[in-house]
Amino acid sequence: MNYLMYGLIPILILTPLFSYFMATKYKEARGYPHTTITNMSRFYPQDIVFRFFMLPAGGFINLIYMVLFAWMKKAQKDTGYTGNTGHWLLPLGHMSVIGYLLAIGTIDAGPLPFIHITGALVFFLTLFSITISQSLTLMDMHSWCSSVIRTCSLRIKMGIAIYLLFIFVYALVGALREYEVPANDDDKYMVIFEWNLIMGCLVWLFTFVKDWQGIYITLKVDEEECC
């Protein structure tokens, strides 16, 4: 599993950065914090590159969700942890990926349709919720049994989660207090929230590389049925 993480998460981080580089280089959009990832990626060739790499990532994100919650469930079983591991978030995570795919598929649809905005918000907020919730759960599991996760790894995850929580509160308060969005700009606080959430959550997921070194994806075969 960690080989997939090493290969795919850097691509997911670099793809929006490619859109940013191209859009600002050719003056198609203003830089951070004036333009969302969506509006950076709607021009050619960013739109092609963005779809090519980010659409297949929907399946990879679902796989990460499955591994994350299965790994935590196994840790709960091995340690006898009696707390809640937040497994109710797993189906929500899977369903939110549908919103992610709809948002990516309509990234250059002119004036952004309702389906794009709704899909993106559902995915972003679900990813944010999983990041915060599972960080807190891992901290509680670590206090129950320190062998569940390395202390250094937990501190990095908690640092990212706290930072994202601060960004969320800052963007929410700023958006509520903002009276007017400057012409030719996206909402500043939406831009700050989107860029930080995507990059922060991808880095958060990448921190599991070392934690999941012993996890392999295999096809389980029942030998007695095959023979």
Biotite code that builds the C-alpha atoms (Angstrom):
import biotite.structure as struc

atoms = struc.array([
    struc.Atom([0.000, 0.000, 0.000], chain_id="A", res_id=1, res_name="MET", atom_name="CA", element="C"),
    struc.Atom([2.801, 2.410, 0.812], chain_id="A", res_id=2, res_name="ASN", atom_name="CA", element="C"),
    struc.Atom([4.143, 2.076, -2.760], chain_id="A", res_id=3, res_name="TYR", atom_name="CA", element="C"),
    struc.Atom([0.824, 3.393, -4.062], chain_id="A", res_id=4, res_name="LEU", atom_name="CA", element="C"),
    struc.Atom([0.997, 6.225, -1.543], chain_id="A", res_id=5, res_name="MET", atom_name="CA", element="C"),
    struc.Atom([4.526, 7.165, -2.619], chain_id="A", res_id=6, res_name="TYR", atom_name="CA", element="C"),
    struc.Atom([3.484, 7.145, -6.272], chain_id="A", res_id=7, res_name="GLY", atom_name="CA", element="C"),
    struc.Atom([0.054, 8.741, -6.299], chain_id="A", res_id=8, res_name="LEU", atom_name="CA", element="C"),
    struc.Atom([-0.180, 11.308, -3.502], chain_id="A", res_id=9, res_name="ILE", atom_name="CA", element="C"),
    struc.Atom([2.759, 13.392, -4.839], chain_id="A", res_id=10, res_name="PRO", atom_name="CA", element="C"),
    struc.Atom([0.975, 13.433, -8.220], chain_id="A", res_id=11, res_name="ILE", atom_name="CA", element="C"),
    struc.Atom([-2.222, 14.675, -6.543], chain_id="A", res_id=12, res_name="LEU", atom_name="CA", element="C"),
    struc.Atom([-0.244, 17.440, -4.834], chain_id="A", res_id=13, res_name="ILE", atom_name="CA", element="C"),
    struc.Atom([1.694, 18.443, -7.961], chain_id="A", res_id=14, res_name="LEU", atom_name="CA", element="C"),
    struc.Atom([-1.318, 18.554, -10.301], chain_id="A", res_id=15, res_name="THR", atom_name="CA", element="C"),
    struc.Atom([-2.989, 21.631, -8.693], chain_id="A", res_id=16, res_name="PRO", atom_name="CA", element="C"),
    struc.Atom([0.455, 23.236, -8.449], chain_id="A", res_id=17, res_name="LEU", atom_name="CA", element="C"),
    struc.Atom([0.888, 22.691, -12.199], chain_id="A", res_id=18, res_name="PHE", atom_name="CA", element="C"),
    struc.Atom([-2.435, 24.463, -12.773], chain_id="A", res_id=19, res_name="SER", atom_name="CA", element="C"),
    struc.Atom([-1.261, 27.308, -10.547], chain_id="A", res_id=20, res_name="TYR", atom_name="CA", element="C"),
    struc.Atom([2.040, 27.624, -12.425], chain_id="A", res_id=21, res_name="PHE", atom_name="CA", element="C"),
    struc.Atom([0.422, 27.640, -15.875], chain_id="A", res_id=22, res_name="MET", atom_name="CA", element="C"),
    struc.Atom([-2.423, 30.012, -14.961], chain_id="A", res_id=23, res_name="ALA", atom_name="CA", element="C"),
    struc.Atom([-0.130, 32.565, -13.340], chain_id="A", res_id=24, res_name="THR", atom_name="CA", element="C"),
    struc.Atom([2.621, 32.244, -15.962], chain_id="A", res_id=25, res_name="LYS", atom_name="CA", element="C"),
    struc.Atom([0.232, 33.023, -18.831], chain_id="A", res_id=26, res_name="TYR", atom_name="CA", element="C"),
    struc.Atom([-1.742, 35.541, -16.745], chain_id="A", res_id=27, res_name="LYS", atom_name="CA", element="C"),
    struc.Atom([-4.961, 33.555, -17.015], chain_id="A", res_id=28, res_name="GLU", atom_name="CA", element="C"),
    struc.Atom([-5.660, 34.029, -13.318], chain_id="A", res_id=29, res_name="ALA", atom_name="CA", element="C"),
    struc.Atom([-4.240, 35.824, -10.303], chain_id="A", res_id=30, res_name="ARG", atom_name="CA", element="C"),
    struc.Atom([-2.226, 33.892, -7.760], chain_id="A", res_id=31, res_name="GLY", atom_name="CA", element="C"),
    struc.Atom([-3.071, 32.851, -4.213], chain_id="A", res_id=32, res_name="TYR", atom_name="CA", element="C"),
    struc.Atom([-5.257, 33.972, -2.445], chain_id="A", res_id=33, res_name="PRO", atom_name="CA", element="C"),
    struc.Atom([-7.253, 35.387, -5.349], chain_id="A", res_id=34, res_name="HIS", atom_name="CA", element="C"),
    struc.Atom([-8.161, 32.303, -7.416], chain_id="A", res_id=35, res_name="THR", atom_name="CA", element="C"),
    struc.Atom([-9.502, 28.858, -6.526], chain_id="A", res_id=36, res_name="THR", atom_name="CA", element="C"),
    struc.Atom([-7.984, 25.613, -7.777], chain_id="A", res_id=37, res_name="ILE", atom_name="CA", element="C"),
    struc.Atom([-11.031, 25.216, -10.029], chain_id="A", res_id=38, res_name="THR", atom_name="CA", element="C"),
    struc.Atom([-10.511, 28.536, -11.784], chain_id="A", res_id=39, res_name="ASN", atom_name="CA", element="C"),
    struc.Atom([-6.774, 27.864, -12.098], chain_id="A", res_id=40, res_name="MET", atom_name="CA", element="C"),
    struc.Atom([-7.511, 24.545, -13.806], chain_id="A", res_id=41, res_name="SER", atom_name="CA", element="C"),
    struc.Atom([-10.224, 25.468, -16.314], chain_id="A", res_id=42, res_name="ARG", atom_name="CA", element="C"),
    struc.Atom([-7.833, 26.685, -19.033], chain_id="A", res_id=43, res_name="PHE", atom_name="CA", element="C"),
    struc.Atom([-5.997, 24.601, -21.624], chain_id="A", res_id=44, res_name="TYR", atom_name="CA", element="C"),
    struc.Atom([-3.823, 22.570, -21.059], chain_id="A", res_id=45, res_name="PRO", atom_name="CA", element="C"),
    struc.Atom([-4.468, 22.545, -17.299], chain_id="A", res_id=46, res_name="GLN", atom_name="CA", element="C"),
    struc.Atom([-8.005, 21.229, -17.772], chain_id="A", res_id=47, res_name="ASP", atom_name="CA", element="C"),
    struc.Atom([-6.709, 18.162, -19.640], chain_id="A", res_id=48, res_name="ILE", atom_name="CA", element="C"),
    struc.Atom([-3.903, 17.464, -17.174], chain_id="A", res_id=49, res_name="VAL", atom_name="CA", element="C"),
    struc.Atom([-6.173, 18.044, -14.185], chain_id="A", res_id=50, res_name="PHE", atom_name="CA", element="C"),
    struc.Atom([-8.844, 15.635, -15.406], chain_id="A", res_id=51, res_name="ARG", atom_name="CA", element="C"),
    struc.Atom([-6.283, 13.025, -16.517], chain_id="A", res_id=52, res_name="PHE", atom_name="CA", element="C"),
    struc.Atom([-4.696, 12.758, -13.077], chain_id="A", res_id=53, res_name="PHE", atom_name="CA", element="C"),
    struc.Atom([-7.472, 13.781, -10.691], chain_id="A", res_id=54, res_name="MET", atom_name="CA", element="C"),
    struc.Atom([-10.440, 11.785, -12.036], chain_id="A", res_id=55, res_name="LEU", atom_name="CA", element="C"),
    struc.Atom([-8.805, 8.347, -11.545], chain_id="A", res_id=56, res_name="PRO", atom_name="CA", element="C"),
    struc.Atom([-7.762, 9.520, -8.090], chain_id="A", res_id=57, res_name="ALA", atom_name="CA", element="C"),
    struc.Atom([-11.366, 9.127, -6.959], chain_id="A", res_id=58, res_name="GLY", atom_name="CA", element="C"),
    struc.Atom([-10.873, 5.353, -6.784], chain_id="A", res_id=59, res_name="GLY", atom_name="CA", element="C"),
    struc.Atom([-7.575, 5.824, -4.959], chain_id="A", res_id=60, res_name="PHE", atom_name="CA", element="C"),
    struc.Atom([-9.204, 8.080, -2.365], chain_id="A", res_id=61, res_name="ILE", atom_name="CA", element="C"),
    struc.Atom([-11.878, 5.438, -1.773], chain_id="A", res_id=62, res_name="ASN", atom_name="CA", element="C"),
    struc.Atom([-9.124, 2.848, -1.323], chain_id="A", res_id=63, res_name="LEU", atom_name="CA", element="C"),
    struc.Atom([-7.351, 5.061, 1.224], chain_id="A", res_id=64, res_name="ILE", atom_name="CA", element="C"),
    struc.Atom([-10.585, 5.472, 3.177], chain_id="A", res_id=65, res_name="TYR", atom_name="CA", element="C"),
    struc.Atom([-11.067, 1.693, 3.218], chain_id="A", res_id=66, res_name="MET", atom_name="CA", element="C"),
    struc.Atom([-7.500, 1.022, 4.383], chain_id="A", res_id=67, res_name="VAL", atom_name="CA", element="C"),
    struc.Atom([-7.605, 3.788, 7.010], chain_id="A", res_id=68, res_name="LEU", atom_name="CA", element="C"),
    struc.Atom([-10.730, 2.522, 8.732], chain_id="A", res_id=69, res_name="PHE", atom_name="CA", element="C"),
    struc.Atom([-9.779, -1.164, 8.381], chain_id="A", res_id=70, res_name="ALA", atom_name="CA", element="C"),
    struc.Atom([-6.357, -0.413, 9.913], chain_id="A", res_id=71, res_name="TRP", atom_name="CA", element="C"),
    struc.Atom([-7.956, 1.440, 12.813], chain_id="A", res_id=72, res_name="MET", atom_name="CA", element="C"),
    struc.Atom([-10.481, -1.353, 13.336], chain_id="A", res_id=73, res_name="LYS", atom_name="CA", element="C"),
    struc.Atom([-7.665, -3.902, 13.466], chain_id="A", res_id=74, res_name="LYS", atom_name="CA", element="C"),
    struc.Atom([-5.749, -1.725, 15.936], chain_id="A", res_id=75, res_name="ALA", atom_name="CA", element="C"),
    struc.Atom([-8.874, -1.532, 18.081], chain_id="A", res_id=76, res_name="GLN", atom_name="CA", element="C"),
    struc.Atom([-9.206, -5.321, 18.037], chain_id="A", res_id=77, res_name="LYS", atom_name="CA", element="C"),
    struc.Atom([-5.505, -5.903, 18.792], chain_id="A", res_id=78, res_name="ASP", atom_name="CA", element="C"),
    struc.Atom([-5.368, -3.469, 21.719], chain_id="A", res_id=79, res_name="THR", atom_name="CA", element="C"),
    struc.Atom([-8.848, -3.876, 23.165], chain_id="A", res_id=80, res_name="GLY", atom_name="CA", element="C"),
    struc.Atom([-9.519, -0.155, 22.704], chain_id="A", res_id=81, res_name="TYR", atom_name="CA", element="C"),
    struc.Atom([-13.046, 0.574, 23.888], chain_id="A", res_id=82, res_name="THR", atom_name="CA", element="C"),
    struc.Atom([-13.574, 3.976, 22.264], chain_id="A", res_id=83, res_name="GLY", atom_name="CA", element="C"),
    struc.Atom([-15.363, 4.858, 19.049], chain_id="A", res_id=84, res_name="ASN", atom_name="CA", element="C"),
    struc.Atom([-13.219, 4.627, 15.894], chain_id="A", res_id=85, res_name="THR", atom_name="CA", element="C"),
    struc.Atom([-15.624, 6.684, 13.790], chain_id="A", res_id=86, res_name="GLY", atom_name="CA", element="C"),
    struc.Atom([-16.497, 3.940, 11.314], chain_id="A", res_id=87, res_name="HIS", atom_name="CA", element="C"),
    struc.Atom([-19.757, 5.708, 10.512], chain_id="A", res_id=88, res_name="TRP", atom_name="CA", element="C"),
    struc.Atom([-17.641, 8.179, 8.500], chain_id="A", res_id=89, res_name="LEU", atom_name="CA", element="C"),
    struc.Atom([-16.517, 5.495, 6.036], chain_id="A", res_id=90, res_name="LEU", atom_name="CA", element="C"),
    struc.Atom([-19.753, 5.305, 3.961], chain_id="A", res_id=91, res_name="PRO", atom_name="CA", element="C"),
    struc.Atom([-19.935, 9.106, 4.012], chain_id="A", res_id=92, res_name="LEU", atom_name="CA", element="C"),
    struc.Atom([-16.393, 9.212, 2.659], chain_id="A", res_id=93, res_name="GLY", atom_name="CA", element="C"),
    struc.Atom([-17.276, 6.815, -0.143], chain_id="A", res_id=94, res_name="HIS", atom_name="CA", element="C"),
    struc.Atom([-20.370, 8.796, -1.100], chain_id="A", res_id=95, res_name="MET", atom_name="CA", element="C"),
    struc.Atom([-18.487, 12.102, -1.002], chain_id="A", res_id=96, res_name="SER", atom_name="CA", element="C"),
    struc.Atom([-16.142, 10.816, -3.714], chain_id="A", res_id=97, res_name="VAL", atom_name="CA", element="C"),
    struc.Atom([-19.125, 10.929, -6.096], chain_id="A", res_id=98, res_name="ILE", atom_name="CA", element="C"),
    struc.Atom([-19.255, 14.674, -5.422], chain_id="A", res_id=99, res_name="GLY", atom_name="CA", element="C"),
    struc.Atom([-15.510, 14.844, -6.045], chain_id="A", res_id=100, res_name="TYR", atom_name="CA", element="C"),
    struc.Atom([-15.892, 13.158, -9.449], chain_id="A", res_id=101, res_name="LEU", atom_name="CA", element="C"),
    struc.Atom([-18.774, 15.443, -10.430], chain_id="A", res_id=102, res_name="LEU", atom_name="CA", element="C"),
    struc.Atom([-16.736, 18.498, -9.438], chain_id="A", res_id=103, res_name="ALA", atom_name="CA", element="C"),
    struc.Atom([-13.690, 17.386, -11.454], chain_id="A", res_id=104, res_name="ILE", atom_name="CA", element="C"),
    struc.Atom([-15.856, 16.482, -14.452], chain_id="A", res_id=105, res_name="GLY", atom_name="CA", element="C"),
    struc.Atom([-17.410, 19.964, -14.598], chain_id="A", res_id=106, res_name="THR", atom_name="CA", element="C"),
    struc.Atom([-14.266, 21.953, -13.890], chain_id="A", res_id=107, res_name="ILE", atom_name="CA", element="C"),
    struc.Atom([-14.400, 23.910, -17.166], chain_id="A", res_id=108, res_name="ASP", atom_name="CA", element="C"),
    struc.Atom([-18.166, 24.087, -17.625], chain_id="A", res_id=109, res_name="ALA", atom_name="CA", element="C"),
    struc.Atom([-18.250, 27.873, -17.973], chain_id="A", res_id=110, res_name="GLY", atom_name="CA", element="C"),
    struc.Atom([-20.182, 29.434, -15.093], chain_id="A", res_id=111, res_name="PRO", atom_name="CA", element="C"),
    struc.Atom([-19.807, 26.746, -12.440], chain_id="A", res_id=112, res_name="LEU", atom_name="CA", element="C"),
    struc.Atom([-23.014, 24.698, -12.236], chain_id="A", res_id=113, res_name="PRO", atom_name="CA", element="C"),
    struc.Atom([-24.783, 23.858, -8.996], chain_id="A", res_id=114, res_name="PHE", atom_name="CA", element="C"),
    struc.Atom([-23.625, 20.242, -9.288], chain_id="A", res_id=115, res_name="ILE", atom_name="CA", element="C"),
    struc.Atom([-19.963, 21.331, -9.260], chain_id="A", res_id=116, res_name="HIS", atom_name="CA", element="C"),
    struc.Atom([-20.260, 23.586, -6.227], chain_id="A", res_id=117, res_name="ILE", atom_name="CA", element="C"),
    struc.Atom([-22.348, 21.071, -4.258], chain_id="A", res_id=118, res_name="THR", atom_name="CA", element="C"),
    struc.Atom([-20.105, 18.122, -5.133], chain_id="A", res_id=119, res_name="GLY", atom_name="CA", element="C"),
    struc.Atom([-16.952, 20.021, -4.198], chain_id="A", res_id=120, res_name="ALA", atom_name="CA", element="C"),
    struc.Atom([-18.372, 21.240, -0.874], chain_id="A", res_id=121, res_name="LEU", atom_name="CA", element="C"),
    struc.Atom([-19.609, 17.785, 0.123], chain_id="A", res_id=122, res_name="VAL", atom_name="CA", element="C"),
    struc.Atom([-16.225, 16.241, -0.671], chain_id="A", res_id=123, res_name="PHE", atom_name="CA", element="C"),
    struc.Atom([-14.178, 18.984, 1.017], chain_id="A", res_id=124, res_name="PHE", atom_name="CA", element="C"),
    struc.Atom([-16.233, 19.010, 4.213], chain_id="A", res_id=125, res_name="LEU", atom_name="CA", element="C"),
    struc.Atom([-16.252, 15.198, 4.462], chain_id="A", res_id=126, res_name="THR", atom_name="CA", element="C"),
    struc.Atom([-12.487, 15.006, 3.933], chain_id="A", res_id=127, res_name="LEU", atom_name="CA", element="C"),
    struc.Atom([-12.010, 17.743, 6.531], chain_id="A", res_id=128, res_name="PHE", atom_name="CA", element="C"),
    struc.Atom([-14.267, 15.915, 9.006], chain_id="A", res_id=129, res_name="SER", atom_name="CA", element="C"),
    struc.Atom([-12.414, 12.620, 8.533], chain_id="A", res_id=130, res_name="ILE", atom_name="CA", element="C"),
    struc.Atom([-9.045, 14.333, 9.011], chain_id="A", res_id=131, res_name="THR", atom_name="CA", element="C"),
    struc.Atom([-10.066, 16.022, 12.265], chain_id="A", res_id=132, res_name="ILE", atom_name="CA", element="C"),
    struc.Atom([-12.098, 13.107, 13.656], chain_id="A", res_id=133, res_name="SER", atom_name="CA", element="C"),
    struc.Atom([-9.560, 10.381, 12.955], chain_id="A", res_id=134, res_name="GLN", atom_name="CA", element="C"),
    struc.Atom([-6.659, 12.489, 14.243], chain_id="A", res_id=135, res_name="SER", atom_name="CA", element="C"),
    struc.Atom([-8.454, 12.879, 17.568], chain_id="A", res_id=136, res_name="LEU", atom_name="CA", element="C"),
    struc.Atom([-9.328, 9.163, 17.603], chain_id="A", res_id=137, res_name="THR", atom_name="CA", element="C"),
    struc.Atom([-5.716, 8.174, 16.936], chain_id="A", res_id=138, res_name="LEU", atom_name="CA", element="C"),
    struc.Atom([-4.585, 10.447, 19.755], chain_id="A", res_id=139, res_name="MET", atom_name="CA", element="C"),
    struc.Atom([-7.011, 8.696, 22.116], chain_id="A", res_id=140, res_name="ASP", atom_name="CA", element="C"),
    struc.Atom([-5.937, 5.254, 20.869], chain_id="A", res_id=141, res_name="MET", atom_name="CA", element="C"),
    struc.Atom([-2.283, 6.206, 21.375], chain_id="A", res_id=142, res_name="HIS", atom_name="CA", element="C"),
    struc.Atom([-2.997, 7.195, 24.970], chain_id="A", res_id=143, res_name="SER", atom_name="CA", element="C"),
    struc.Atom([-4.702, 3.804, 25.408], chain_id="A", res_id=144, res_name="TRP", atom_name="CA", element="C"),
    struc.Atom([-1.821, 1.872, 23.821], chain_id="A", res_id=145, res_name="CYS", atom_name="CA", element="C"),
    struc.Atom([1.252, 3.664, 22.497], chain_id="A", res_id=146, res_name="SER", atom_name="CA", element="C"),
    struc.Atom([2.070, 0.866, 20.027], chain_id="A", res_id=147, res_name="SER", atom_name="CA", element="C"),
    struc.Atom([-0.905, 1.798, 17.824], chain_id="A", res_id=148, res_name="VAL", atom_name="CA", element="C"),
    struc.Atom([0.989, 4.624, 16.113], chain_id="A", res_id=149, res_name="ILE", atom_name="CA", element="C"),
    struc.Atom([4.411, 6.209, 16.426], chain_id="A", res_id=150, res_name="ARG", atom_name="CA", element="C"),
    struc.Atom([4.478, 9.343, 18.575], chain_id="A", res_id=151, res_name="THR", atom_name="CA", element="C"),
    struc.Atom([6.220, 11.363, 15.850], chain_id="A", res_id=152, res_name="CYS", atom_name="CA", element="C"),
    struc.Atom([3.610, 10.350, 13.265], chain_id="A", res_id=153, res_name="SER", atom_name="CA", element="C"),
    struc.Atom([0.777, 11.233, 15.638], chain_id="A", res_id=154, res_name="LEU", atom_name="CA", element="C"),
    struc.Atom([2.254, 14.657, 16.378], chain_id="A", res_id=155, res_name="ARG", atom_name="CA", element="C"),
    struc.Atom([2.525, 15.447, 12.674], chain_id="A", res_id=156, res_name="ILE", atom_name="CA", element="C"),
    struc.Atom([-1.082, 14.395, 12.092], chain_id="A", res_id=157, res_name="LYS", atom_name="CA", element="C"),
    struc.Atom([-2.323, 16.423, 15.042], chain_id="A", res_id=158, res_name="MET", atom_name="CA", element="C"),
    struc.Atom([-0.321, 19.453, 13.920], chain_id="A", res_id=159, res_name="GLY", atom_name="CA", element="C"),
    struc.Atom([-1.910, 19.291, 10.463], chain_id="A", res_id=160, res_name="ILE", atom_name="CA", element="C"),
    struc.Atom([-5.384, 18.768, 11.953], chain_id="A", res_id=161, res_name="ALA", atom_name="CA", element="C"),
    struc.Atom([-5.025, 21.757, 14.296], chain_id="A", res_id=162, res_name="ILE", atom_name="CA", element="C"),
    struc.Atom([-3.760, 23.924, 11.440], chain_id="A", res_id=163, res_name="TYR", atom_name="CA", element="C"),
    struc.Atom([-6.704, 22.926, 9.213], chain_id="A", res_id=164, res_name="LEU", atom_name="CA", element="C"),
    struc.Atom([-9.157, 23.577, 12.037], chain_id="A", res_id=165, res_name="LEU", atom_name="CA", element="C"),
    struc.Atom([-7.680, 27.061, 12.455], chain_id="A", res_id=166, res_name="PHE", atom_name="CA", element="C"),
    struc.Atom([-7.963, 27.682, 8.688], chain_id="A", res_id=167, res_name="ILE", atom_name="CA", element="C"),
    struc.Atom([-11.585, 26.501, 8.709], chain_id="A", res_id=168, res_name="PHE", atom_name="CA", element="C"),
    struc.Atom([-12.559, 28.861, 11.553], chain_id="A", res_id=169, res_name="VAL", atom_name="CA", element="C"),
    struc.Atom([-10.600, 31.749, 10.002], chain_id="A", res_id=170, res_name="TYR", atom_name="CA", element="C"),
    struc.Atom([-12.208, 31.242, 6.573], chain_id="A", res_id=171, res_name="ALA", atom_name="CA", element="C"),
    struc.Atom([-15.702, 30.821, 8.006], chain_id="A", res_id=172, res_name="LEU", atom_name="CA", element="C"),
    struc.Atom([-15.507, 33.951, 10.171], chain_id="A", res_id=173, res_name="VAL", atom_name="CA", element="C"),
    struc.Atom([-13.911, 35.914, 7.321], chain_id="A", res_id=174, res_name="GLY", atom_name="CA", element="C"),
    struc.Atom([-16.573, 34.828, 4.824], chain_id="A", res_id=175, res_name="ALA", atom_name="CA", element="C"),
    struc.Atom([-19.373, 35.813, 7.211], chain_id="A", res_id=176, res_name="LEU", atom_name="CA", element="C"),
    struc.Atom([-17.847, 39.247, 7.799], chain_id="A", res_id=177, res_name="ARG", atom_name="CA", element="C"),
    struc.Atom([-16.963, 39.936, 4.156], chain_id="A", res_id=178, res_name="GLU", atom_name="CA", element="C"),
    struc.Atom([-19.348, 42.336, 2.440], chain_id="A", res_id=179, res_name="TYR", atom_name="CA", element="C"),
    struc.Atom([-17.989, 42.465, -1.085], chain_id="A", res_id=180, res_name="GLU", atom_name="CA", element="C"),
    struc.Atom([-15.731, 40.311, -3.271], chain_id="A", res_id=181, res_name="VAL", atom_name="CA", element="C"),
    struc.Atom([-13.369, 42.357, -5.484], chain_id="A", res_id=182, res_name="PRO", atom_name="CA", element="C"),
    struc.Atom([-14.055, 42.222, -9.224], chain_id="A", res_id=183, res_name="ALA", atom_name="CA", element="C"),
    struc.Atom([-12.199, 39.483, -11.159], chain_id="A", res_id=184, res_name="ASN", atom_name="CA", element="C"),
    struc.Atom([-11.371, 37.706, -7.901], chain_id="A", res_id=185, res_name="ASP", atom_name="CA", element="C"),
    struc.Atom([-12.774, 34.623, -6.230], chain_id="A", res_id=186, res_name="ASP", atom_name="CA", element="C"),
    struc.Atom([-13.865, 34.881, -2.640], chain_id="A", res_id=187, res_name="ASP", atom_name="CA", element="C"),
    struc.Atom([-10.613, 35.244, -0.682], chain_id="A", res_id=188, res_name="LYS", atom_name="CA", element="C"),
    struc.Atom([-11.705, 33.040, 2.185], chain_id="A", res_id=189, res_name="TYR", atom_name="CA", element="C"),
    struc.Atom([-12.982, 30.280, -0.087], chain_id="A", res_id=190, res_name="MET", atom_name="CA", element="C"),
    struc.Atom([-9.621, 30.318, -1.872], chain_id="A", res_id=191, res_name="VAL", atom_name="CA", element="C"),
    struc.Atom([-7.724, 30.098, 1.415], chain_id="A", res_id=192, res_name="ILE", atom_name="CA", element="C"),
    struc.Atom([-9.931, 27.264, 2.652], chain_id="A", res_id=193, res_name="PHE", atom_name="CA", element="C"),
    struc.Atom([-9.775, 25.273, -0.607], chain_id="A", res_id=194, res_name="GLU", atom_name="CA", element="C"),
    struc.Atom([-6.022, 25.451, -1.183], chain_id="A", res_id=195, res_name="TRP", atom_name="CA", element="C"),
    struc.Atom([-5.103, 24.773, 2.436], chain_id="A", res_id=196, res_name="ASN", atom_name="CA", element="C"),
    struc.Atom([-7.638, 21.990, 2.851], chain_id="A", res_id=197, res_name="LEU", atom_name="CA", element="C"),
    struc.Atom([-6.598, 20.100, -0.284], chain_id="A", res_id=198, res_name="ILE", atom_name="CA", element="C"),
    struc.Atom([-2.858, 20.393, 0.311], chain_id="A", res_id=199, res_name="MET", atom_name="CA", element="C"),
    struc.Atom([-3.136, 19.860, 4.067], chain_id="A", res_id=200, res_name="GLY", atom_name="CA", element="C"),
    struc.Atom([-5.332, 16.765, 3.799], chain_id="A", res_id=201, res_name="CYS", atom_name="CA", element="C"),
    struc.Atom([-3.147, 15.213, 1.100], chain_id="A", res_id=202, res_name="LEU", atom_name="CA", element="C"),
    struc.Atom([-0.088, 15.696, 3.297], chain_id="A", res_id=203, res_name="VAL", atom_name="CA", element="C"),
    struc.Atom([-2.078, 14.248, 6.234], chain_id="A", res_id=204, res_name="TRP", atom_name="CA", element="C"),
    struc.Atom([-2.868, 11.141, 4.178], chain_id="A", res_id=205, res_name="LEU", atom_name="CA", element="C"),
    struc.Atom([0.761, 10.912, 3.079], chain_id="A", res_id=206, res_name="PHE", atom_name="CA", element="C"),
    struc.Atom([1.868, 10.706, 6.727], chain_id="A", res_id=207, res_name="THR", atom_name="CA", element="C"),
    struc.Atom([0.375, 7.200, 6.859], chain_id="A", res_id=208, res_name="PHE", atom_name="CA", element="C"),
    struc.Atom([3.087, 5.872, 4.520], chain_id="A", res_id=209, res_name="VAL", atom_name="CA", element="C"),
    struc.Atom([5.270, 4.692, 7.399], chain_id="A", res_id=210, res_name="LYS", atom_name="CA", element="C"),
    struc.Atom([2.314, 3.546, 9.483], chain_id="A", res_id=211, res_name="ASP", atom_name="CA", element="C"),
    struc.Atom([1.093, 1.278, 6.680], chain_id="A", res_id=212, res_name="TRP", atom_name="CA", element="C"),
    struc.Atom([4.408, -0.327, 5.710], chain_id="A", res_id=213, res_name="GLN", atom_name="CA", element="C"),
    struc.Atom([3.131, -3.787, 6.582], chain_id="A", res_id=214, res_name="GLY", atom_name="CA", element="C"),
    struc.Atom([-0.160, -3.452, 4.703], chain_id="A", res_id=215, res_name="ILE", atom_name="CA", element="C"),
    struc.Atom([-0.492, -5.185, 1.329], chain_id="A", res_id=216, res_name="TYR", atom_name="CA", element="C"),
    struc.Atom([-3.356, -5.271, -1.143], chain_id="A", res_id=217, res_name="ILE", atom_name="CA", element="C"),
    struc.Atom([-4.049, -8.857, -2.186], chain_id="A", res_id=218, res_name="THR", atom_name="CA", element="C"),
    struc.Atom([-6.787, -10.992, -3.688], chain_id="A", res_id=219, res_name="LEU", atom_name="CA", element="C"),
    struc.Atom([-7.807, -13.417, -0.952], chain_id="A", res_id=220, res_name="LYS", atom_name="CA", element="C"),
    struc.Atom([-8.281, -16.880, -2.399], chain_id="A", res_id=221, res_name="VAL", atom_name="CA", element="C"),
    struc.Atom([-9.931, -19.768, -0.576], chain_id="A", res_id=222, res_name="ASP", atom_name="CA", element="C"),
    struc.Atom([-7.646, -22.662, -1.490], chain_id="A", res_id=223, res_name="GLU", atom_name="CA", element="C"),
    struc.Atom([-10.166, -25.328, -0.444], chain_id="A", res_id=224, res_name="GLU", atom_name="CA", element="C"),
    struc.Atom([-12.758, -23.960, -2.883], chain_id="A", res_id=225, res_name="GLU", atom_name="CA", element="C"),
    struc.Atom([-10.208, -23.728, -5.704], chain_id="A", res_id=226, res_name="CYS", atom_name="CA", element="C"),
    struc.Atom([-8.876, -27.269, -5.372], chain_id="A", res_id=227, res_name="CYS", atom_name="CA", element="C"),
])
